[in-house]
Amino acid sequence: MQPMLDTITDVVCPFYHAQDGLKIKCEGFCSSCSLQISFERKEMLKLHQYRHCMDMRGYKKCPLYDVINRQYE
């Protein structure tokens, strides 16, 4: 079983903003927008957080990473 994301201090992804219910809110692809990922089940949200938001190597494999990071290149 994966650890639960309990606090913002568990997050290593620099683009993470917040969790709201079954949604993860992230920085957007420009300075005036933000993105969110919505999940149907809490288990899938927690799995995504464990694999991407909380993992030092995993956050760069997030489906949104390249889209968001492009503004800094």
PDB file of N, CA, C and O in Angstrom:
ATOM      1  N   MET A   1       0.842  -1.191   0.000  1.00  0.00           N
ATOM      2  CA  MET A   1       0.000   0.000   0.000  1.00  0.00           C
ATOM      3  C   MET A   1       0.883   1.250   0.000  1.00  0.00           C
ATOM      4  O   MET A   1       1.860   1.336   0.744  1.00  0.00           O
ATOM      5  N   GLN A   2       0.520   2.216  -0.850  1.00  0.00           N
ATOM      6  CA  GLN A   2       1.296   3.442  -0.954  1.00  0.00           C
ATOM      7  C   GLN A   2       0.992   4.369   0.220  1.00  0.00           C
ATOM      8  O   GLN A   2      -0.122   4.373   0.745  1.00  0.00           O
ATOM      9  N   PRO A   3       1.989   5.156   0.628  1.00  0.00           N
ATOM     10  CA  PRO A   3       1.722   6.148   1.678  1.00  0.00           C
ATOM     11  C   PRO A   3       0.744   7.203   1.180  1.00  0.00           C
ATOM     12  O   PRO A   3       0.691   7.496  -0.014  1.00  0.00           O
ATOM     13  N   MET A   4      -0.011   7.760   2.081  1.00  0.00           N
ATOM     14  CA  MET A   4      -0.981   8.784   1.726  1.00  0.00           C
ATOM     15  C   MET A   4      -0.295  10.147   1.751  1.00  0.00           C
ATOM     16  O   MET A   4       0.580  10.405   2.578  1.00  0.00           O
ATOM     17  N   LEU A   5      -0.705  11.003   0.839  1.00  0.00           N
ATOM     18  CA  LEU A   5      -0.205  12.369   0.820  1.00  0.00           C
ATOM     19  C   LEU A   5      -1.008  13.156   1.839  1.00  0.00           C
ATOM     20  O   LEU A   5      -2.178  13.470   1.616  1.00  0.00           O
ATOM     21  N   ASP A   6      -0.380  13.469   2.949  1.00  0.00           N
ATOM     22  CA  ASP A   6      -1.094  14.127   4.033  1.00  0.00           C
ATOM     23  C   ASP A   6      -0.841  15.627   4.096  1.00  0.00           C
ATOM     24  O   ASP A   6      -1.717  16.397   4.490  1.00  0.00           O
ATOM     25  N   THR A   7       0.344  16.028   3.711  1.00  0.00           N
ATOM     26  CA  THR A   7       0.676  17.447   3.817  1.00  0.00           C
ATOM     27  C   THR A   7       1.428  17.882   2.577  1.00  0.00           C
ATOM     28  O   THR A   7       1.952  17.055   1.830  1.00  0.00           O
ATOM     29  N   ILE A   8       1.474  19.159   2.370  1.00  0.00           N
ATOM     30  CA  ILE A   8       2.209  19.720   1.244  1.00  0.00           C
ATOM     31  C   ILE A   8       3.694  19.401   1.349  1.00  0.00           C
ATOM     32  O   ILE A   8       4.393  19.426   0.335  1.00  0.00           O
ATOM     33  N   THR A   9       4.196  19.102   2.538  1.00  0.00           N
ATOM     34  CA  THR A   9       5.621  18.789   2.702  1.00  0.00           C
ATOM     35  C   THR A   9       5.986  17.441   2.086  1.00  0.00           C
ATOM     36  O   THR A   9       7.166  17.171   1.864  1.00  0.00           O
ATOM     37  N   ASP A  10       4.997  16.588   1.806  1.00  0.00           N
ATOM     38  CA  ASP A  10       5.254  15.310   1.143  1.00  0.00           C
ATOM     39  C   ASP A  10       5.497  15.485  -0.355  1.00  0.00           C
ATOM     40  O   ASP A  10       5.994  14.566  -1.006  1.00  0.00           O
ATOM     41  N   VAL A  11       5.160  16.627  -0.901  1.00  0.00           N
ATOM     42  CA  VAL A  11       5.236  16.886  -2.331  1.00  0.00           C
ATOM     43  C   VAL A  11       6.638  17.338  -2.720  1.00  0.00           C
ATOM     44  O   VAL A  11       7.228  18.191  -2.057  1.00  0.00           O
ATOM     45  N   VAL A  12       7.175  16.758  -3.807  1.00  0.00           N
ATOM     46  CA  VAL A  12       8.462  17.205  -4.343  1.00  0.00           C
ATOM     47  C   VAL A  12       8.287  17.878  -5.701  1.00  0.00           C
ATOM     48  O   VAL A  12       9.196  18.574  -6.154  1.00  0.00           O
ATOM     49  N   CYS A  13       7.173  17.696  -6.345  1.00  0.00           N
ATOM     50  CA  CYS A  13       6.944  18.307  -7.660  1.00  0.00           C
ATOM     51  C   CYS A  13       6.873  19.826  -7.520  1.00  0.00           C
ATOM     52  O   CYS A  13       6.083  20.334  -6.724  1.00  0.00           O
ATOM     53  N   PRO A  14       7.682  20.554  -8.281  1.00  0.00           N
ATOM     54  CA  PRO A  14       7.679  22.016  -8.168  1.00  0.00           C
ATOM     55  C   PRO A  14       6.423  22.677  -8.749  1.00  0.00           C
ATOM     56  O   PRO A  14       6.192  23.864  -8.521  1.00  0.00           O
ATOM     57  N   PHE A  15       5.619  21.928  -9.490  1.00  0.00           N
ATOM     58  CA  PHE A  15       4.437  22.495 -10.138  1.00  0.00           C
ATOM     59  C   PHE A  15       3.143  22.238  -9.370  1.00  0.00           C
ATOM     60  O   PHE A  15       2.092  22.763  -9.735  1.00  0.00           O
ATOM     61  N   TYR A  16       3.213  21.445  -8.327  1.00  0.00           N
ATOM     62  CA  TYR A  16       2.033  21.099  -7.523  1.00  0.00           C
ATOM     63  C   TYR A  16       1.539  22.320  -6.754  1.00  0.00           C
ATOM     64  O   TYR A  16       2.330  23.061  -6.169  1.00  0.00           O
ATOM     65  N   HIS A  17       0.205  22.524  -6.763  1.00  0.00           N
ATOM     66  CA  HIS A  17      -0.378  23.613  -5.986  1.00  0.00           C
ATOM     67  C   HIS A  17      -1.229  23.098  -4.834  1.00  0.00           C
ATOM     68  O   HIS A  17      -1.047  23.532  -3.696  1.00  0.00           O
ATOM     69  N   ALA A  18      -2.165  22.174  -5.106  1.00  0.00           N
ATOM     70  CA  ALA A  18      -3.079  21.738  -4.047  1.00  0.00           C
ATOM     71  C   ALA A  18      -3.870  20.520  -4.488  1.00  0.00           C
ATOM     72  O   ALA A  18      -3.882  20.144  -5.660  1.00  0.00           O
ATOM     73  N   GLN A  19      -4.527  19.920  -3.510  1.00  0.00           N
ATOM     74  CA  GLN A  19      -5.499  18.863  -3.773  1.00  0.00           C
ATOM     75  C   GLN A  19      -6.849  19.369  -3.295  1.00  0.00           C
ATOM     76  O   GLN A  19      -6.956  19.974  -2.228  1.00  0.00           O
ATOM     77  N   ASP A  20      -7.865  19.118  -4.082  1.00  0.00           N
ATOM     78  CA  ASP A  20      -9.224  19.519  -3.734  1.00  0.00           C
ATOM     79  C   ASP A  20     -10.145  18.361  -4.083  1.00  0.00           C
ATOM     80  O   ASP A  20     -10.518  18.175  -5.241  1.00  0.00           O
ATOM     81  N   GLY A  21     -10.505  17.591  -3.073  1.00  0.00           N
ATOM     82  CA  GLY A  21     -11.339  16.411  -3.337  1.00  0.00           C
ATOM     83  C   GLY A  21     -10.593  15.420  -4.200  1.00  0.00           C
ATOM     84  O   GLY A  21      -9.519  14.950  -3.823  1.00  0.00           O
ATOM     85  N   LEU A  22     -11.151  15.093  -5.363  1.00  0.00           N
ATOM     86  CA  LEU A  22     -10.531  14.148  -6.285  1.00  0.00           C
ATOM     87  C   LEU A  22      -9.769  14.857  -7.397  1.00  0.00           C
ATOM     88  O   LEU A  22      -9.602  14.306  -8.485  1.00  0.00           O
ATOM     89  N   LYS A  23      -9.312  16.065  -7.132  1.00  0.00           N
ATOM     90  CA  LYS A  23      -8.581  16.853  -8.121  1.00  0.00           C
ATOM     91  C   LYS A  23      -7.224  17.282  -7.572  1.00  0.00           C
ATOM     92  O   LYS A  23      -7.088  17.627  -6.398  1.00  0.00           O
ATOM     93  N   ILE A  24      -6.235  17.251  -8.444  1.00  0.00           N
ATOM     94  CA  ILE A  24      -4.917  17.783  -8.133  1.00  0.00           C
ATOM     95  C   ILE A  24      -4.765  19.054  -8.964  1.00  0.00           C
ATOM     96  O   ILE A  24      -4.964  19.037 -10.179  1.00  0.00           O
ATOM     97  N   LYS A  25      -4.419  20.133  -8.315  1.00  0.00           N
ATOM     98  CA  LYS A  25      -4.231  21.406  -9.008  1.00  0.00           C
ATOM     99  C   LYS A  25      -2.739  21.685  -9.151  1.00  0.00           C
ATOM    100  O   LYS A  25      -1.966  21.559  -8.201  1.00  0.00           O
ATOM    101  N   CYS A  26      -2.357  22.071 -10.376  1.00  0.00           N
ATOM    102  CA  CYS A  26      -0.951  22.301 -10.696  1.00  0.00           C
ATOM    103  C   CYS A  26      -0.773  23.644 -11.377  1.00  0.00           C
ATOM    104  O   CYS A  26      -1.729  24.256 -11.854  1.00  0.00           O
ATOM    105  N   GLU A  27       0.476  24.085 -11.410  1.00  0.00           N
ATOM    106  CA  GLU A  27       0.831  25.279 -12.167  1.00  0.00           C
ATOM    107  C   GLU A  27       0.413  25.069 -13.618  1.00  0.00           C
ATOM    108  O   GLU A  27       0.370  23.935 -14.094  1.00  0.00           O
ATOM    109  N   GLY A  28       0.110  26.142 -14.314  1.00  0.00           N
ATOM    110  CA  GLY A  28      -0.302  26.046 -15.708  1.00  0.00           C
ATOM    111  C   GLY A  28       0.849  26.183 -16.677  1.00  0.00           C
ATOM    112  O   GLY A  28       2.009  26.274 -16.277  1.00  0.00           O
ATOM    113  N   PHE A  29       0.519  26.197 -17.952  1.00  0.00           N
ATOM    114  CA  PHE A  29       1.531  26.314 -18.994  1.00  0.00           C
ATOM    115  C   PHE A  29       1.878  27.767 -19.306  1.00  0.00           C
ATOM    116  O   PHE A  29       2.713  28.033 -20.171  1.00  0.00           O
ATOM    117  N   CYS A  30       1.241  28.710 -18.608  1.00  0.00           N
ATOM    118  CA  CYS A  30       1.602  30.123 -18.696  1.00  0.00           C
ATOM    119  C   CYS A  30       1.363  30.747 -17.325  1.00  0.00           C
ATOM    120  O   CYS A  30       0.733  30.135 -16.462  1.00  0.00           O
ATOM    121  N   SER A  31       1.857  31.949 -17.125  1.00  0.00           N
ATOM    122  CA  SER A  31       1.799  32.550 -15.794  1.00  0.00           C
ATOM    123  C   SER A  31       0.384  32.891 -15.326  1.00  0.00           C
ATOM    124  O   SER A  31       0.157  33.069 -14.129  1.00  0.00           O
ATOM    125  N   SER A  32      -0.544  32.983 -16.233  1.00  0.00           N
ATOM    126  CA  SER A  32      -1.906  33.389 -15.855  1.00  0.00           C
ATOM    127  C   SER A  32      -2.911  32.244 -15.860  1.00  0.00           C
ATOM    128  O   SER A  32      -4.117  32.481 -15.932  1.00  0.00           O
ATOM    129  N   CYS A  33      -2.424  30.991 -15.783  1.00  0.00           N
ATOM    130  CA  CYS A  33      -3.365  29.860 -15.787  1.00  0.00           C
ATOM    131  C   CYS A  33      -2.874  28.745 -14.856  1.00  0.00           C
ATOM    132  O   CYS A  33      -1.728  28.742 -14.408  1.00  0.00           O
ATOM    133  N   SER A  34      -3.768  27.811 -14.587  1.00  0.00           N
ATOM    134  CA  SER A  34      -3.424  26.628 -13.811  1.00  0.00           C
ATOM    135  C   SER A  34      -4.107  25.429 -14.458  1.00  0.00           C
ATOM    136  O   SER A  34      -5.023  25.580 -15.266  1.00  0.00           O
ATOM    137  N   LEU A  35      -3.649  24.246 -14.090  1.00  0.00           N
ATOM    138  CA  LEU A  35      -4.207  23.004 -14.622  1.00  0.00           C
ATOM    139  C   LEU A  35      -4.687  22.145 -13.472  1.00  0.00           C
ATOM    140  O   LEU A  35      -4.216  22.285 -12.344  1.00  0.00           O
ATOM    141  N   GLN A  36      -5.627  21.254 -13.758  1.00  0.00           N
ATOM    142  CA  GLN A  36      -6.028  20.291 -12.741  1.00  0.00           C
ATOM    143  C   GLN A  36      -6.273  18.942 -13.390  1.00  0.00           C
ATOM    144  O   GLN A  36      -6.700  18.849 -14.541  1.00  0.00           O
ATOM    145  N   ILE A  37      -5.993  17.906 -12.627  1.00  0.00           N
ATOM    146  CA  ILE A  37      -6.250  16.530 -13.037  1.00  0.00           C
ATOM    147  C   ILE A  37      -7.378  16.036 -12.151  1.00  0.00           C
ATOM    148  O   ILE A  37      -7.293  16.135 -10.927  1.00  0.00           O
ATOM    149  N   SER A  38      -8.436  15.503 -12.755  1.00  0.00           N
ATOM    150  CA  SER A  38      -9.575  14.978 -11.997  1.00  0.00           C
ATOM    151  C   SER A  38      -9.568  13.455 -12.065  1.00  0.00           C
ATOM    152  O   SER A  38      -9.302  12.873 -13.116  1.00  0.00           O
ATOM    153  N   PHE A  39      -9.859  12.823 -10.944  1.00  0.00           N
ATOM    154  CA  PHE A  39      -9.882  11.370 -10.852  1.00  0.00           C
ATOM    155  C   PHE A  39     -11.276  10.896 -10.466  1.00  0.00           C
ATOM    156  O   PHE A  39     -12.006  11.602  -9.771  1.00  0.00           O
ATOM    157  N   GLU A  40     -11.644   9.706 -10.915  1.00  0.00           N
ATOM    158  CA  GLU A  40     -12.942   9.140 -10.570  1.00  0.00           C
ATOM    159  C   GLU A  40     -12.937   8.492  -9.192  1.00  0.00           C
ATOM    160  O   GLU A  40     -13.960   8.445  -8.509  1.00  0.00           O
ATOM    161  N   ARG A  41     -11.748   7.985  -8.787  1.00  0.00           N
ATOM    162  CA  ARG A  41     -11.662   7.287  -7.499  1.00  0.00           C
ATOM    163  C   ARG A  41     -10.454   7.800  -6.713  1.00  0.00           C
ATOM    164  O   ARG A  41      -9.423   8.160  -7.280  1.00  0.00           O
ATOM    165  N   LYS A  42     -10.617   7.822  -5.397  1.00  0.00           N
ATOM    166  CA  LYS A  42      -9.546   8.296  -4.517  1.00  0.00           C
ATOM    167  C   LYS A  42      -8.290   7.440  -4.655  1.00  0.00           C
ATOM    168  O   LYS A  42      -7.176   7.951  -4.537  1.00  0.00           O
ATOM    169  N   GLU A  43      -8.462   6.150  -4.903  1.00  0.00           N
ATOM    170  CA  GLU A  43      -7.312   5.259  -5.045  1.00  0.00           C
ATOM    171  C   GLU A  43      -6.438   5.676  -6.220  1.00  0.00           C
ATOM    172  O   GLU A  43      -5.212   5.612  -6.133  1.00  0.00           O
ATOM    173  N   MET A  44      -7.057   6.103  -7.320  1.00  0.00           N
ATOM    174  CA  MET A  44      -6.290   6.521  -8.493  1.00  0.00           C
ATOM    175  C   MET A  44      -5.581   7.848  -8.240  1.00  0.00           C
ATOM    176  O   MET A  44      -4.454   8.047  -8.694  1.00  0.00           O
ATOM    177  N   LEU A  45      -6.230   8.749  -7.524  1.00  0.00           N
ATOM    178  CA  LEU A  45      -5.600  10.013  -7.151  1.00  0.00           C
ATOM    179  C   LEU A  45      -4.372   9.751  -6.281  1.00  0.00           C
ATOM    180  O   LEU A  45      -3.309  10.322  -6.527  1.00  0.00           O
ATOM    181  N   LYS A  46      -4.502   8.908  -5.283  1.00  0.00           N
ATOM    182  CA  LYS A  46      -3.387   8.603  -4.384  1.00  0.00           C
ATOM    183  C   LYS A  46      -2.252   7.907  -5.122  1.00  0.00           C
ATOM    184  O   LYS A  46      -1.082   8.156  -4.831  1.00  0.00           O
ATOM    185  N   LEU A  47      -2.583   7.039  -6.073  1.00  0.00           N
ATOM    186  CA  LEU A  47      -1.554   6.365  -6.858  1.00  0.00           C
ATOM    187  C   LEU A  47      -0.780   7.382  -7.703  1.00  0.00           C
ATOM    188  O   LEU A  47       0.446   7.316  -7.785  1.00  0.00           O
ATOM    189  N   HIS A  48      -1.483   8.305  -8.321  1.00  0.00           N
ATOM    190  CA  HIS A  48      -0.815   9.348  -9.099  1.00  0.00           C
ATOM    191  C   HIS A  48       0.087  10.191  -8.193  1.00  0.00           C
ATOM    192  O   HIS A  48       1.230  10.477  -8.550  1.00  0.00           O
ATOM    193  N   GLN A  49      -0.416  10.586  -7.034  1.00  0.00           N
ATOM    194  CA  GLN A  49       0.391  11.379  -6.107  1.00  0.00           C
ATOM    195  C   GLN A  49       1.655  10.627  -5.695  1.00  0.00           C
ATOM    196  O   GLN A  49       2.742  11.203  -5.660  1.00  0.00           O
ATOM    197  N   TYR A  50       1.512   9.360  -5.389  1.00  0.00           N
ATOM    198  CA  TYR A  50       2.660   8.554  -4.970  1.00  0.00           C
ATOM    199  C   TYR A  50       3.694   8.443  -6.088  1.00  0.00           C
ATOM    200  O   TYR A  50       4.893   8.578  -5.844  1.00  0.00           O
ATOM    201  N   ARG A  51       3.232   8.199  -7.309  1.00  0.00           N
ATOM    202  CA  ARG A  51       4.142   7.993  -8.440  1.00  0.00           C
ATOM    203  C   ARG A  51       4.763   9.287  -8.959  1.00  0.00           C
ATOM    204  O   ARG A  51       5.884   9.277  -9.467  1.00  0.00           O
ATOM    205  N   HIS A  52       4.049  10.386  -8.836  1.00  0.00           N
ATOM    206  CA  HIS A  52       4.515  11.620  -9.460  1.00  0.00           C
ATOM    207  C   HIS A  52       4.763  12.750  -8.464  1.00  0.00           C
ATOM    208  O   HIS A  52       5.882  13.256  -8.386  1.00  0.00           O
ATOM    209  N   CYS A  53       3.778  13.145  -7.722  1.00  0.00           N
ATOM    210  CA  CYS A  53       3.887  14.322  -6.842  1.00  0.00           C
ATOM    211  C   CYS A  53       4.904  14.132  -5.722  1.00  0.00           C
ATOM    212  O   CYS A  53       5.574  15.084  -5.321  1.00  0.00           O
ATOM    213  N   MET A  54       5.019  12.913  -5.220  1.00  0.00           N
ATOM    214  CA  MET A  54       5.866  12.638  -4.063  1.00  0.00           C
ATOM    215  C   MET A  54       7.210  12.005  -4.428  1.00  0.00           C
ATOM    216  O   MET A  54       8.044  11.810  -3.544  1.00  0.00           O
ATOM    217  N   ASP A  55       7.441  11.683  -5.685  1.00  0.00           N
ATOM    218  CA  ASP A  55       8.635  10.947  -6.088  1.00  0.00           C
ATOM    219  C   ASP A  55       9.635  11.878  -6.771  1.00  0.00           C
ATOM    220  O   ASP A  55       9.302  12.529  -7.761  1.00  0.00           O
ATOM    221  N   MET A  56      10.843  11.943  -6.251  1.00  0.00           N
ATOM    222  CA  MET A  56      11.860  12.848  -6.767  1.00  0.00           C
ATOM    223  C   MET A  56      12.180  12.568  -8.239  1.00  0.00           C
ATOM    224  O   MET A  56      12.464  13.502  -8.989  1.00  0.00           O
ATOM    225  N   ARG A  57      12.142  11.327  -8.657  1.00  0.00           N
ATOM    226  CA  ARG A  57      12.374  10.990 -10.065  1.00  0.00           C
ATOM    227  C   ARG A  57      11.068  10.929 -10.843  1.00  0.00           C
ATOM    228  O   ARG A  57      11.063  11.106 -12.061  1.00  0.00           O
ATOM    229  N   GLY A  58       9.967  10.682 -10.155  1.00  0.00           N
ATOM    230  CA  GLY A  58       8.689  10.455 -10.821  1.00  0.00           C
ATOM    231  C   GLY A  58       7.978  11.692 -11.313  1.00  0.00           C
ATOM    232  O   GLY A  58       7.215  11.616 -12.276  1.00  0.00           O
ATOM    233  N   TYR A  59       8.203  12.838 -10.678  1.00  0.00           N
ATOM    234  CA  TYR A  59       7.433  14.007 -11.087  1.00  0.00           C
ATOM    235  C   TYR A  59       7.754  14.429 -12.520  1.00  0.00           C
ATOM    236  O   TYR A  59       6.902  15.019 -13.185  1.00  0.00           O
ATOM    237  N   LYS A  60       8.949  14.144 -13.007  1.00  0.00           N
ATOM    238  CA  LYS A  60       9.282  14.471 -14.390  1.00  0.00           C
ATOM    239  C   LYS A  60       8.614  13.531 -15.388  1.00  0.00           C
ATOM    240  O   LYS A  60       8.637  13.786 -16.592  1.00  0.00           O
ATOM    241  N   LYS A  61       8.021  12.447 -14.897  1.00  0.00           N
ATOM    242  CA  LYS A  61       7.298  11.502 -15.749  1.00  0.00           C
ATOM    243  C   LYS A  61       5.794  11.774 -15.750  1.00  0.00           C
ATOM    244  O   LYS A  61       5.035  11.084 -16.429  1.00  0.00           O
ATOM    245  N   CYS A  62       5.371  12.769 -14.996  1.00  0.00           N
ATOM    246  CA  CYS A  62       3.959  13.142 -14.949  1.00  0.00           C
ATOM    247  C   CYS A  62       3.518  13.577 -16.342  1.00  0.00           C
ATOM    248  O   CYS A  62       4.282  14.242 -17.042  1.00  0.00           O
ATOM    249  N   PRO A  63       2.300  13.218 -16.763  1.00  0.00           N
ATOM    250  CA  PRO A  63       1.807  13.629 -18.072  1.00  0.00           C
ATOM    251  C   PRO A  63       1.775  15.144 -18.276  1.00  0.00           C
ATOM    252  O   PRO A  63       1.826  15.610 -19.414  1.00  0.00           O
ATOM    253  N   LEU A  64       1.692  15.913 -17.203  1.00  0.00           N
ATOM    254  CA  LEU A  64       1.637  17.368 -17.329  1.00  0.00           C
ATOM    255  C   LEU A  64       3.010  18.035 -17.272  1.00  0.00           C
ATOM    256  O   LEU A  64       3.130  19.213 -17.608  1.00  0.00           O
ATOM    257  N   TYR A  65       4.025  17.323 -16.861  1.00  0.00           N
ATOM    258  CA  TYR A  65       5.344  17.938 -16.631  1.00  0.00           C
ATOM    259  C   TYR A  65       5.873  18.676 -17.862  1.00  0.00           C
ATOM    260  O   TYR A  65       6.234  19.849 -17.764  1.00  0.00           O
ATOM    261  N   ASP A  66       5.923  18.016 -19.011  1.00  0.00           N
ATOM    262  CA  ASP A  66       6.480  18.650 -20.210  1.00  0.00           C
ATOM    263  C   ASP A  66       5.673  19.867 -20.646  1.00  0.00           C
ATOM    264  O   ASP A  66       6.238  20.868 -21.085  1.00  0.00           O
ATOM    265  N   VAL A  67       4.356  19.780 -20.525  1.00  0.00           N
ATOM    266  CA  VAL A  67       3.489  20.900 -20.905  1.00  0.00           C
ATOM    267  C   VAL A  67       3.779  22.118 -20.028  1.00  0.00           C
ATOM    268  O   VAL A  67       3.896  23.236 -20.529  1.00  0.00           O
ATOM    269  N   ILE A  68       3.891  21.898 -18.730  1.00  0.00           N
ATOM    270  CA  ILE A  68       4.129  23.012 -17.798  1.00  0.00           C
ATOM    271  C   ILE A  68       5.564  23.525 -17.917  1.00  0.00           C
ATOM    272  O   ILE A  68       5.789  24.735 -17.928  1.00  0.00           O
ATOM    273  N   ASN A  69       6.514  22.632 -18.004  1.00  0.00           N
ATOM    274  CA  ASN A  69       7.935  23.005 -18.021  1.00  0.00           C
ATOM    275  C   ASN A  69       8.329  23.756 -19.290  1.00  0.00           C
ATOM    276  O   ASN A  69       9.307  24.503 -19.278  1.00  0.00           O
ATOM    277  N   ARG A  70       7.603  23.576 -20.363  1.00  0.00           N
ATOM    278  CA  ARG A  70       7.937  24.204 -21.647  1.00  0.00           C
ATOM    279  C   ARG A  70       8.060  25.727 -21.533  1.00  0.00           C
ATOM    280  O   ARG A  70       8.846  26.336 -22.259  1.00  0.00           O
ATOM    281  N   GLN A  71       7.299  26.343 -20.638  1.00  0.00           N
ATOM    282  CA  GLN A  71       7.358  27.804 -20.498  1.00  0.00           C
ATOM    283  C   GLN A  71       8.691  28.290 -19.934  1.00  0.00           C
ATOM    284  O   GLN A  71       9.018  29.471 -20.055  1.00  0.00           O
ATOM    285  N   TYR A  72       9.456  27.401 -19.324  1.00  0.00           N
ATOM    286  CA  TYR A  72      10.729  27.779 -18.712  1.00  0.00           C
ATOM    287  C   TYR A  72      11.936  27.478 -19.606  1.00  0.00           C
ATOM    288  O   TYR A  72      13.070  27.800 -19.254  1.00  0.00           O
ATOM    289  N   GLU A  73      11.693  26.881 -20.726  1.00  0.00           N
ATOM    290  CA  GLU A  73      12.808  26.518 -21.634  1.00  0.00           C
ATOM    291  C   GLU A  73      13.204  27.678 -22.514  1.00  0.00           C
ATOM    292  O   GLU A  73      14.117  27.551 -23.330  1.00  0.00           O
TER     293      GLU A  73
END
